[in-house]
């Protein structure tokens, strides 16, 4: 063998020994410097047609990607920690995960879900936690609103987030505190104009039509994620189909007599047996929400993520992936849900030790899924109208925001039958 060929062989062997087989994006507490952008890297890799695996319960729900120069470079650009690992190390990790003694599972992510955010035109990213974190993680989404929903544009998407909307047509129950403020007057006027444009006599009727389209989207196989007041107001709107629950300041005529007895809980996704709040001056839709019932000091306001079997209950396991089981609480118009009013077929995935509060719940309707997350902003404890926007560069490891992003990646998972 010539000297030149010997040098080439030596160079080739060194290259093989240096090059790793895979890249591990760790998601544990101490190693990952930016958990939120790690989800964006995973989404980006799927867009590039790379095969990605989600390692449930392995180091906080880490991601396994093939080793590629552009993936390494993108991680470096976005400030995401990664670890090159050899084929042998990868096999060792996967063998550990597959062991029956380990509460772990490897789930293949096979596609990028098409994401829509139901939000009014002109809203800024920081008006809504999901819009904010999608923008921060660099995960693409399309804003849509009533016109697109009523034109059946939801079929173009796999995943839908509901902005903090009031689907009952009561303008968020802001009347008591904000009825004379310019922004409330303008929003009410704009909502009435849109309802008229779309052919409805009342905003409540138009919002119900939108809610029913979203319901059909889920039943047909869509994934819906909602936070704060979009959760209970959506359920109430469906249950009150055909019943006028709005007072005159909302829709111009009195509410229907004895309307509480006419609510059909079977139409609700998640809640049962709730009592509607009749007072138009009260900033509340019903007794589903625990905001006014809870007496928890801020420093003790945490909720615990439930522990599920990754091999047997991989869906809730996927949705609960985190680097901690104890998550900071945060408030909103709908802060949390009375667990006594959650339907028995709906899974409580996050719960406070106080007052039986459910904070994070999940269920299946038809072929699709929904997740409800109480509160407005995981890193703004008591969000108020006009507050400064949250800067996620200050919270790159937020456990609460991670729960949102778990839901974003959920539709990307390769379908497999839930074990029984």
BAFIDREN-396863 format. One line per 4 residues: their letters; for each residue x, y, z of C-alpha. Coordinates in Angstrom, 1 decimal. Layout:
a = X:Y:Z  ...
// end
This chain:
xxxx = 0.0:0.0:0.0  1.4:3.4:-1.0  2.1:6.1:1.6  -0.6:8.2:0.0
xxxx = -3.2:5.5:0.3  -2.2:4.8:3.9  -2.8:8.4:4.8  -6.2:8.3:3.2
xxxx = -7.2:5.2:5.0  -6.0:6.7:8.3  -8.1:9.8:7.6  -11.2:7.7:6.8
xxxx = -10.9:5.7:10.0  -10.5:8.9:12.1  -13.6:10.4:10.4  -15.7:7.3:11.1
xxxx = -14.6:7.2:14.7  -15.4:10.9:15.2  -18.7:10.9:13.4  -21.6:9.9:15.7
xxxx = -24.6:7.9:14.5  -27.2:10.0:16.2  -27.8:13.3:18.0  -29.5:13.3:21.4
xxxx = -31.4:16.4:22.3  -31.6:16.0:26.1  -34.6:17.4:27.9  -33.6:16.9:31.5
xxxx = -33.3:19.8:34.0  -29.6:20.2:34.2  -28.4:19.6:30.6  -30.8:21.4:28.3
xxxx = -30.2:25.2:28.1  -33.3:25.9:26.0  -36.1:23.4:26.4  -38.6:25.5:24.4
xxxx = -36.5:25.9:21.3  -35.6:22.2:21.4  -39.2:21.5:20.3  -38.6:23.9:17.4
xxxx = -35.5:21.9:16.4  -37.6:18.7:16.4  -40.3:20.3:14.3  -37.7:21.7:11.9
xxxx = -36.0:18.2:11.6  -39.3:16.6:10.7  -39.9:19.3:8.0  -36.5:18.3:6.6
xxxx = -37.7:14.7:6.4  -35.4:13.4:9.2  -36.6:10.5:11.3  -37.1:11.6:14.9
xxxx = -37.9:9.6:18.0  -39.4:11.0:21.2  -37.9:9.1:24.2  -40.7:9.3:26.7
xxxx = -39.4:9.5:30.3  -35.8:9.3:29.2  -34.0:12.3:30.6  -37.1:14.5:30.7
xxxx = -38.5:13.3:27.3  -35.4:13.7:25.1  -35.4:13.6:21.3  -33.3:11.3:19.2
xxxx = -32.3:12.6:15.7  -29.9:11.3:13.1  -26.5:12.9:13.1  -26.3:15.5:10.3
xxxx = -24.2:18.6:9.9  -27.2:20.9:9.3  -28.9:19.6:12.5  -25.9:20.3:14.6
xxxx = -25.6:23.8:13.0  -29.2:24.5:13.6  -29.0:23.5:17.3  -26.0:25.8:17.7
xxxx = -27.8:28.7:16.0  -30.9:28.3:18.2  -28.9:27.7:21.4  -30.2:24.1:21.9
xxxx = -28.0:21.6:23.8  -27.3:18.4:22.0  -25.1:15.3:22.5  -23.5:13.3:19.6
xxxx = -23.8:9.6:20.4  -22.5:6.6:18.6  -24.6:3.7:17.2  -23.5:1.6:20.1
xxxx = -24.6:4.2:22.7  -27.9:4.7:20.8  -28.6:0.9:20.9  -27.8:0.9:24.6
xxxx = -30.3:3.7:25.3  -33.0:2.1:23.2  -32.4:-1.3:24.9  -32.7:0.4:28.3
xxxx = -36.0:2.1:27.2  -37.5:-1.1:25.8  -36.8:-3.0:29.1  -40.1:-4.0:30.8
xxxx = -38.7:-2.8:34.1  -38.3:0.8:32.8  -41.2:3.2:32.5  -40.0:4.5:29.2
xxxx = -41.0:4.3:25.5  -39.6:5.4:22.2  -42.2:7.0:20.0  -41.5:7.7:16.3
xxxx = -42.5:11.1:15.1  -43.3:10.8:11.4  -44.7:14.1:10.1  -45.1:17.8:10.8
xxxx = -48.6:18.7:11.9  -50.3:21.6:10.2  -51.0:24.1:12.9  -53.8:26.7:13.1
xxxx = -54.3:29.2:15.9  -57.9:30.5:16.3  -57.3:34.2:17.1  -58.8:37.5:16.2
xxxx = -57.2:39.5:13.5  -54.5:42.0:14.7  -53.7:40.2:17.9  -50.0:40.3:18.9
xxxx = -48.1:37.1:19.7  -47.9:38.0:23.4  -51.7:38.2:23.7  -51.8:34.4:23.9
xxxx = -49.4:32.0:25.4  -49.6:29.5:22.6  -49.0:32.0:19.9  -46.1:33.4:21.9
xxxx = -44.4:30.1:22.4  -44.9:28.9:18.8  -43.3:32.1:17.6  -40.4:31.7:20.1
xxxx = -39.8:28.1:19.2  -40.0:29.0:15.5  -42.8:26.5:14.8  -44.9:27.8:11.9
xxxx = -48.6:28.3:12.3  -51.5:30.0:10.5  -53.8:32.4:12.3  -57.5:31.8:11.5
xxxx = -60.8:33.2:12.8  -64.5:32.9:12.3  -64.7:33.3:8.6  -62.1:30.6:7.9
xxxx = -63.8:28.2:10.3  -67.2:28.7:8.9  -65.8:28.3:5.4  -64.6:24.8:6.5
xxxx = -60.9:25.7:6.3  -60.2:23.6:9.3  -59.8:20.5:7.1  -56.5:22.0:6.0
xxxx = -55.0:21.6:9.5  -54.2:18.8:12.0  -54.0:20.9:15.2  -56.0:23.8:16.4
xxxx = -55.5:26.1:19.4  -58.3:28.2:20.7  -57.3:31.7:21.7  -58.9:33.0:24.9
xxxx = -62.3:33.4:23.2  -65.8:33.6:24.7  -67.9:31.2:22.6  -71.1:32.0:24.6
xxxx = -71.4:35.5:23.0  -71.0:37.4:26.4  -67.8:39.2:25.4  -65.7:37.5:28.0
xxxx = -68.0:38.6:30.8  -66.0:41.8:31.0  -69.1:44.0:31.2  -69.0:44.7:34.9
xxxx = -65.5:46.0:35.0  -64.8:47.3:31.5  -68.1:48.2:29.8  -67.1:51.9:29.5
xxxx = -63.5:51.3:28.3  -62.8:52.1:24.6  -61.3:48.6:23.9  -64.4:46.8:25.2
xxxx = -66.7:49.0:23.2  -64.6:48.5:20.1  -64.4:44.8:20.5  -68.1:44.4:21.0
xxxx = -68.8:46.6:17.9  -66.4:44.6:15.8  -67.9:41.2:17.0  -71.4:42.4:16.1
xxxx = -70.3:43.6:12.7  -68.6:40.3:11.9  -71.7:38.3:13.0  -73.8:40.5:10.7
xxxx = -71.4:40.1:7.8  -71.5:36.3:8.2  -75.3:36.3:8.2  -76.2:35.9:11.9
xxxx = -78.5:38.1:14.0  -76.5:37.7:17.2  -72.9:37.2:18.2  -73.9:34.3:20.4
xxxx = -75.5:32.5:17.4  -72.4:33.1:15.3  -70.0:31.9:18.0  -72.1:28.8:18.5
xxxx = -71.9:28.0:14.8  -68.1:28.4:15.0  -68.0:26.1:18.1  -70.0:23.4:16.3
xxxx = -67.6:23.5:13.3  -64.6:23.1:15.8  -66.5:20.2:17.4  -66.9:18.5:14.1
xxxx = -63.2:19.1:13.3  -62.3:17.2:16.5  -64.8:14.4:16.0  -63.4:13.9:12.5
xxxx = -59.9:13.3:13.8  -58.5:16.8:14.7  -56.4:17.8:17.7  -57.7:20.7:19.7
xxxx = -55.8:22.6:22.5  -57.5:25.3:24.5  -56.5:27.5:27.5  -58.1:29.8:29.9
xxxx = -61.7:31.0:29.0  -61.7:29.1:25.7  -62.1:25.9:27.6  -65.3:26.3:29.7
xxxx = -66.9:28.8:27.3  -66.5:26.4:24.4  -68.1:23.6:26.4  -70.9:25.8:27.7
xxxx = -71.7:27.1:24.2  -72.2:23.5:22.9  -74.3:22.5:25.9  -76.5:25.6:25.5
xxxx = -77.2:25.0:21.8  -80.7:26.4:21.2  -81.0:28.1:24.6  -80.6:31.9:25.1
xxxx = -78.3:32.4:28.1  -77.3:35.9:27.3  -78.7:39.0:29.1  -79.8:42.1:27.2
xxxx = -76.5:44.0:27.4  -74.9:41.2:25.4  -77.5:40.3:22.7  -80.3:42.9:23.0
xxxx = -83.0:40.7:24.5  -83.6:38.9:27.8  -82.2:35.4:28.5  -84.5:32.5:28.4
xxxx = -86.5:31.7:31.5  -85.1:28.8:33.6  -82.3:28.3:31.1  -80.2:26.3:33.6
xxxx = -82.6:23.3:33.4  -82.2:23.3:29.6  -78.5:22.8:29.5  -77.5:19.5:27.9
xxxx = -74.2:18.4:29.4  -74.0:15.5:27.0  -72.9:18.0:24.3  -70.0:19.3:26.4
xxxx = -66.6:17.9:25.8  -65.2:17.8:29.3  -67.6:19.1:31.9  -70.9:18.0:33.6
xxxx = -73.4:19.2:36.2  -72.1:22.8:36.2  -74.1:25.8:37.2  -74.0:28.9:35.0
xxxx = -73.3:32.3:36.4  -76.4:34.4:35.7  -75.1:37.8:36.9  -73.8:39.7:33.9
xxxx = -71.6:41.8:36.1  -69.7:38.8:37.5  -66.5:38.0:35.7  -67.3:34.2:35.5
xxxx = -69.1:31.8:33.2  -70.0:29.1:35.7  -68.8:27.2:38.7  -66.4:25.1:36.6
xxxx = -63.7:27.6:37.2  -61.9:27.6:40.6  -60.5:31.1:40.5  -62.8:32.6:43.1
xxxx = -62.9:29.4:45.2  -59.2:28.9:45.6  -57.2:30.4:48.6  -53.7:29.5:47.6
xxxx = -50.8:31.9:48.2  -48.6:32.5:45.1  -45.5:30.9:46.7  -47.4:27.6:47.2
xxxx = -49.4:27.6:44.0  -48.1:24.5:42.2  -49.7:21.5:40.5  -48.4:18.0:40.0
xxxx = -48.3:16.1:36.7  -49.7:12.6:37.0  -47.4:9.7:36.4  -48.5:7.4:33.6
xxxx = -47.1:4.2:32.1  -45.2:5.2:29.0  -45.6:1.8:27.5  -49.3:1.3:28.3
xxxx = -50.6:4.9:28.4  -48.3:6.6:26.0  -50.7:9.4:25.0  -50.9:11.0:28.4
xxxx = -47.3:10.2:29.0  -46.4:12.1:25.8  -48.5:15.1:26.9  -46.9:15.2:30.4
xxxx = -43.3:15.0:29.3  -41.3:17.4:31.4  -38.1:17.9:33.4  -40.2:18.2:36.6
xxxx = -43.5:16.8:37.9  -44.1:20.0:39.9  -45.2:22.9:37.8  -45.8:26.5:38.9
xxxx = -49.5:27.5:38.9  -50.7:30.6:37.1  -54.1:32.3:37.0  -56.5:33.4:34.3
xxxx = -60.1:34.1:33.8  -60.4:30.3:33.9  -57.6:29.3:36.2  -58.5:25.7:36.9
xxxx = -61.4:23.2:36.8  -63.4:21.8:39.6  -62.5:18.1:39.4  -66.0:17.1:40.6
xxxx = -67.4:18.6:37.4  -64.9:16.9:35.0  -66.6:14.0:33.2  -65.5:10.5:34.2
xxxx = -64.1:9.7:30.7  -61.8:12.7:30.7  -58.3:12.2:32.0  -56.9:14.6:34.7
xxxx = -53.2:14.9:33.9  -52.3:17.8:36.2  -53.9:18.4:39.6  -53.3:20.8:42.5
xxxx = -53.3:19.4:46.1  -55.7:22.2:47.1  -59.4:22.0:46.7  -59.4:19.2:44.1
xxxx = -58.3:21.5:41.3  -57.8:20.0:37.9  -55.3:22.1:35.9  -54.6:20.0:32.8
xxxx = -57.1:17.6:31.3  -57.4:15.5:28.1  -60.0:13.5:26.3  -61.1:11.9:23.1
xxxx = -64.1:12.8:21.0  -64.9:10.7:18.0  -61.6:10.2:16.2  -59.9:13.3:17.6
xxxx = -58.5:14.6:20.9  -58.7:17.7:23.0  -56.6:19.1:25.8  -57.7:21.9:28.2
xxxx = -55.1:23.8:30.2  -56.3:26.2:32.9  -54.7:29.7:33.2  -53.5:32.4:30.8
xxxx = -49.7:32.5:30.8  -47.4:29.9:32.5  -44.8:32.6:33.3  -47.2:35.5:34.3
xxxx = -48.8:34.5:37.5  -51.7:36.9:37.6  -52.1:38.3:34.1  -54.2:41.5:33.8
xxxx = -55.5:43.5:30.9  -52.7:45.8:29.7  -49.8:43.9:31.4  -46.4:43.8:29.7
xxxx = -45.8:40.9:27.4  -43.9:37.8:28.7  -40.3:37.6:27.3  -39.6:33.9:26.8
xxxx = -35.9:34.5:26.5  -36.1:34.9:30.3  -38.0:31.5:30.6  -36.4:29.1:28.1
xxxx = -36.8:26.2:30.5  -40.5:26.9:31.5  -42.2:23.6:32.5  -45.6:25.2:31.9
xxxx = -44.8:26.2:28.4  -43.3:22.7:27.7  -46.8:21.3:28.3  -48.1:23.5:25.5
xxxx = -45.4:22.3:23.1  -46.0:18.6:24.1  -49.5:19.1:22.6  -48.1:20.7:19.5
xxxx = -45.9:17.6:18.7  -48.6:15.1:19.8  -50.1:14.8:16.3  -46.7:14.1:14.8
xxxx = -46.5:10.8:16.6  -46.8:7.5:14.6  -50.2:6.1:15.4  -50.3:2.9:17.3
xxxx = -53.0:1.2:19.3  -53.3:2.0:23.0  -52.6:-1.1:25.0  -55.4:-2.5:27.1
// end
